[in-house]
């Protein structure tokens, strides 16, 4: 039986994580949402590093009525108006935090929601838990993602490309599989737009499987 401190092989980082630079991030929300599939989100906490491979995103581009920036800048959504590569964290329905990446030039409000990750560093679970539902669902869905990474409003407006930031983006640790797209989940406005991206065949994708068609 494997050690409780060792992750299954498919979830190991396989070496040093390389921080993404801002110049590597596309200056376009939809392009960035696709680009982030396979990249890694890292949170260096007081108790150690937590990281996960991004396998599902949703784009909320400029002028999108479903996006938080649609009605302009407010104290709550100000992070979406920073240049690309900053964190925007909000509390959804008073229950779960959601982590987004700002995605345009400074002053233009738009973002990419990180929906699901594969756990990498820092998730040392007992074997019986790892094989059960808790392990399968860890990081699967935007609320579980922030819970796994220990992200809340204290991580809002952080520069995800800065060497001084505790929350940051890293390059892919292995080749990314084919990328699919579908409609976004749980929206009442602009619900038919194909702005959700995911790694095809990945067991960590959230939402109804009937949506995974494109």
JOMOPE-V988551 format. One record per residue. N is the residue number from 1. RES is the residue in one letter. PHI is phi in radians with two decimals (NA if undefined). OMEGA is omega in whole degrees, 0 to 359 (* if undefined). D_CENTER is the distance of its C-alpha to the mean C-alpha in whole Angstrom. Layout:
# JOMOPE-V988551
N:RES:PHI:OMEGA:D_CENTER  N:RES:PHI:OMEGA:D_CENTER
This chain:
# JOMOPE-V988551
1:X:NA:182:31  2:X:-1.19:177:29  3:X:-1.08:179:28  4:X:-1.17:182:26  5:X:-1.60:183:24  6:X:-1.87:179:23  7:X:-1.33:171:20  8:X:-0.99:189:21  9:X:-0.97:184:21  10:X:-1.24:181:19  11:X:-1.92:179:16  12:X:-1.41:181:18  13:X:-1.26:178:17  14:X:1.35:177:20  15:X:2.41:184:21  16:X:-1.19:177:20  17:X:-1.53:181:16  18:X:-1.83:183:17  19:X:-1.16:175:15  20:X:-1.32:175:14  21:X:-1.67:180:17  22:X:-1.10:180:17  23:X:-1.10:179:19  24:X:-1.42:183:17  25:X:-1.49:178:14  26:X:-1.07:178:16  27:X:-1.62:179:17  28:X:-2.92:188:17  29:X:-1.10:183:14  30:X:-1.16:178:14  31:X:-1.11:179:15  32:X:-1.14:180:12  33:X:-1.03:178:9  34:X:-1.28:182:11  35:X:-1.05:185:12  36:X:-1.27:177:8  37:X:-1.11:181:9  38:X:1.62:177:10  39:X:-1.36:186:9  40:X:-2.10:172:8  41:X:-1.83:187:7  42:X:-2.15:173:10  43:X:-2.21:176:12  44:X:-1.57:183:16  45:X:-1.73:178:17  46:X:-1.12:183:21  47:X:-1.83:178:21  48:X:2.29:184:19  49:X:-1.54:172:16  50:X:-2.11:179:13  51:X:-2.61:179:11  52:X:-2.64:178:9  53:X:-1.48:184:8  54:X:-1.31:182:6  55:X:-2.14:180:8  56:X:-2.71:179:7  57:X:-2.44:170:6  58:X:-2.34:178:9  59:X:-1.64:174:11  60:X:-2.20:189:13  61:X:-1.31:180:16  62:X:-1.01:178:19  63:X:1.42:181:21  64:X:-1.34:182:19  65:X:-1.13:178:21  66:X:-1.52:183:18  67:X:-1.51:181:16  68:X:-1.21:181:17  69:X:-1.58:189:18  70:X:-1.00:183:21  71:X:-1.65:177:24  72:X:1.81:185:23  73:X:-1.37:177:22  74:X:-2.38:176:23  75:X:-1.02:182:22  76:X:-1.32:189:19  77:X:-1.81:185:17  78:X:-0.96:182:19  79:X:-1.14:179:16  80:X:-1.20:183:15  81:X:-1.72:173:18  82:X:-1.35:178:18  83:X:-1.11:185:17  84:X:-0.99:175:14  85:X:1.70:174:12  86:X:-1.91:179:12  87:X:-1.47:170:10  88:X:-2.22:182:11  89:X:-2.05:178:11  90:X:-2.37:179:13  91:X:-1.67:182:15  92:X:-1.66:177:15  93:X:0.99:179:19  94:X:1.22:187:20  95:X:-2.13:189:18  96:X:-2.17:175:14  97:X:-1.47:177:12  98:X:-2.17:182:9  99:X:-1.91:180:6  100:X:-2.18:175:7  101:X:-2.04:176:8  102:X:-1.09:197:12  103:X:-2.40:181:13  104:X:-2.23:176:17  105:X:-1.32:181:20  106:X:-0.96:180:21  107:X:1.65:179:22  108:X:-1.89:186:20  109:X:-1.54:176:18  110:X:-2.99:181:15  111:X:-2.86:178:11  112:X:-2.10:176:8  113:X:-1.44:173:6  114:X:-1.51:187:3  115:X:-1.69:184:5  116:X:-2.64:176:6  117:X:-2.33:163:7  118:X:-1.64:178:10  119:X:-1.07:176:12  120:X:-2.07:184:13  121:X:-1.38:168:15  122:X:1.60:183:17  123:X:-1.85:186:17  124:X:-1.75:183:20  125:X:-1.85:175:22  126:X:-1.08:185:25  127:X:-1.04:182:26  128:X:-1.19:177:27  129:X:-1.27:182:23  130:X:-1.06:182:21  131:X:-1.52:184:23  132:X:-1.72:185:23  133:X:-1.11:182:21  134:X:-1.03:179:19  135:X:-1.18:181:18  136:X:-1.09:185:17  137:X:-1.63:182:15  138:X:-1.07:180:13  139:X:1.40:183:9  140:X:-1.66:186:10  141:X:1.92:188:9  142:X:-1.09:178:7  143:X:-1.24:177:10  144:X:-1.21:179:11  145:X:-1.07:181:7  146:X:-1.20:177:9  147:X:-1.13:180:12  148:X:-1.12:183:11  149:X:-1.53:180:10  150:X:1.02:180:13  151:X:-1.88:174:11  152:X:-2.53:185:13  153:X:-1.09:177:15  154:X:-1.17:179:17  155:X:-1.73:177:13  156:X:-1.26:174:14  157:X:1.16:175:15  158:X:-1.51:178:14  159:X:-1.41:185:15  160:X:-1.30:178:12  161:X:-1.95:184:15  162:X:-1.56:177:17  163:X:-1.21:180:19  164:X:-1.67:183:20  165:X:-1.48:177:16  166:X:-1.38:178:15  167:X:-2.04:187:12  168:X:-2.68:180:11  169:X:-1.81:180:10  170:X:-2.21:178:12  171:X:-1.13:178:13  172:X:-1.09:180:13  173:X:-1.67:175:15  174:X:-2.74:182:17  175:X:-1.09:179:18  176:X:-1.46:178:15  177:X:-1.30:178:17  178:X:-0.97:183:18  179:X:-1.83:176:15  180:X:-1.82:176:16  181:X:-2.49:180:15  182:X:-2.73:172:17  183:X:-1.19:178:17  184:X:-1.36:188:14  185:X:-1.87:171:15  186:X:1.30:182:17  187:X:-1.88:174:18  188:X:-1.90:178:22  189:X:-1.98:180:22  190:X:0.88:187:21  191:X:-1.34:184:20  192:X:-1.66:182:21  193:X:-1.32:181:19  194:X:-1.50:186:18  195:X:-2.13:175:14  196:X:-1.90:183:12  197:X:-2.12:183:11  198:X:-2.74:175:11  199:X:-1.42:183:13  200:X:-1.00:175:16  201:X:1.39:181:18  202:X:-1.35:184:15  203:X:-1.24:182:16  204:X:-1.57:181:12  205:X:-1.16:183:12  206:X:-1.64:175:12  207:X:1.44:182:15  208:X:-1.13:180:18  209:X:-1.17:181:19  210:X:-1.14:180:22  211:X:-1.42:185:19  212:X:-1.48:186:18  213:X:-2.02:190:21  214:X:-1.60:*:20
